[in-house]
Amino acid sequence: MSDLQTRLDEFARSLTESELHNYKTVLAFASGALLKASMADTQAALMLTMGQLAASRKRPESAKFGIAWQGLPGFLTDGVLEELREESRLGRPRAKRIEDHKVVPGGAAAQRLGQSADFLDLVKAQAGAAVSTERSSYLYYDEPGMGIDPHIDNPEFALNAILMLEHVHEAVPSALVFYEGTQSKRVHLAPGELILFFADSVIHARERMKEREFVAIVAFGFQPI
């Protein structure tokens, strides 16, 4: 561990939980601005990311790019997936636009799945001890140019489990992007595929929608303990 990493780690340990979240948010915005500038200052971006990692007390080193698991969950039956898609379609007209995406809280189907024993067992097996925050949200990217710039998530989605419901595209599809130091990783999720990641300690983004592209996902919140 470098001297810089040691000092950042010591500083992070001195903070309260609320101070720690603010610290991580500031680092994420700063790193995101550098990343959007095409890594004009890679050393500065690397230093900020080191601080970001120091601020995360519960992320295992094995979670490269903050990703704990990606795949097709065995407990997700065709019937449950279709139930979620239908709830998503019904919720879309009520979704509120937040910057460049739309959001509506998860309904009964999302809450039932997010708080199920099978789901929590998967999270614990792949990311360690955790509890459900009982929060879920449907997100929609349904216009060209919609997406999310590099950011971290709030504590209610410290561990974020994103399930792809629909992804319609004609050109090369957009992807989730995860950043670690000066490197990035693009992830394409197929409908029905889930990704579990440490969303409060890894900077991530959703690439911008192209013409005739549409994405609908449902996100489930968990908290490491």
N, C-alpha and C positions, 0 to 999 in steps of 0.2 A: 504494500500500500504506500503511495507517495505521501510526502509531507503535506501537500495540498489536500489530498483525500483525507488524511488523518485530521487535519484542522477543520475541514468541513464537517466531518463526522462528529467531532467533539462539539462543534457549534450546534449541529442538529439535535444532539442529545440534551442540550441545555434548554431547549424550547418546550413550551407547553404544547398540547395537541392543537389548539387554535393557532398559535404562533407557527407551528410546524406546517400546517396547511397553507397559511399565508406565504411562508417562505418558499414552499414548493410551487405555489402558484406564480410568484414573482419569477422564479427560475424558469418555469415553463414558458411564460410569456417572453422572457428575454431570449431563451433558446429558440423559441418559435420564430421570433423576429429574425434571428441570424439564419435559421434554416430557410426562411422565405427569401432571404437575400442570397440564395444559392451558395450558402456556406462560404460567404466572403471572408469570414474570419473563423476558420475551423478550430483554431486553438481556443478561442473564446467560447465557441459552442461546446467543445469538449470539456472545458473547465466548468461550465454551467451544468452540463449533464452529470459530471462527477458530483457536484453539489446536490443535484436532484437525487442521485442514488444514495448519497449520504443521508438525505432527508427521509428515506424510506427505511423504516425499522423492521419491516416484516417481509420484505421481498427476498426470496432465496436466490442465491447466485446462479442456480440452475435455470432460472426463468430468463433465458436470453431474450432481449428486446421486451422484457416484461411479460412474455407469453407463458402461461402455465400449461395450457392445453388447447388443442384444436382438433376437431373431428366431428363425427356423427354420434351424438349421445344415444346409447342403447335404450334409454327410457322414453325417447321421443318417437311415439308411434305415428303412423300416417294420420290417424284420427285426431290426435292432439295437435299435430302440425296444421291440419286444415282448420281446426277450431281457432288456433291463434291467427291464422291468415284471415279468417272471417271476422274476428274481433278487430283486427287491424284495419280491414276495409271499412267496417262500420265506424271506427274511430277517426278515420282520416278526415272527413268533413269538419270535425270538431278540433282538429289539431291546430295549435298556435305556432306561428312562425317565430323562431328565435334566431335572429341573424340569418344564416343561410341554410337552415333546416327547419322541419316542422316536428312538433312533439305533442303527444297526448298521453296521459297516464294509462298504465296497463289496467285492463278490466279483470273480470273474474277469472277468465281462462289463463291470463298471464300470471295473476297472483297465485292461482292454484298450482301452476307448474313451478314458479319461482320459489315457493315455500314447501315444495314436496321433499320428502326424505331422500328420494333417488337423486334429485338435483344437488342437494346439500352433500350427499355422500360423494358425488363426483367432485365437487369443489374441494372438499376436505382431502380427498385422495390426491388431487393434483396440485393444490395450492397451500395445504396445511390447514390448521384449525381456523374455522371461520363461522360466522353466523349470517343469516339472511337479514338484510336491512328492511325487508318487506316493501321494497320499492321496485317498480318495473315501469318501463316507458316504451311506447311505440314511437319510432322515428321514421320520418319520410324525407327523401331527397327526390323531388318530383319536377324540378325545373332545371334547364341547363344552367350551369354555374353554381348550383347548390353544392355544399360540402362543408367541412369544418377545418379550420386552420389548426396547426399544431397546438396542443393544449394538454392539460391533465384534467381528470374528473374530480368531482367533489367527493367528500368522505362517504356519502351514501352509496357511491359506486366505486369505492376504493378498489374492490375486486369487481370487475365488470364482466358479465357473461353476455355476449352478443350473439343472438341467433338470427341468421339470415332467413327472411320470409320470402322475399321476392327480389329478383334482380333482372330487369329487362334492359337489354342493350343491343345495339347494332354494330357499333364500332368496338374498339378495344375497351373493355370495361374498366371503370374506376376501381380503386382498391382502398383498403385500410393501409395506412403507412405507420410504421413504428420506428422511432429514432433512438439510437444508442451511440453516444459519442459522435463521431463523424460518419457513422454508418446508418443506413436505413433498410427497412425490410417491408416490402409490399405483400399484402395478404389478400387473396381473393377467396371469398366464402361462397360456396354453392348453396342454393336454397336447402334448408334443413341442417346446415352445418353450424357448429357453435365454436366460438373462440372465448377462452377465459384468460384474462390478463390483469396485471396489477396497474389499474388505470390511474391511480393517484401518484404513481412514481415512474411511469414511462410516458414520454411525450409521444402523442399519436395524433393522427389526422385522418380525415376522409377526403380523398381526392374529389375534385369538382366533377359534377355531372356533365356529360356530353349531350349532344342533341339526341332526343328520343331514348334517353336513359332514365331509369327509375329504380330506386332502391327503397325497400321497406324492411326494417329490422325491429326486433324487440330486445331491449336490454334489461338485465336483471342485476340488482345490486347486492353485493356481499361485503362483509367487513372482516378482515383478518383479526384474530384474537391471540 
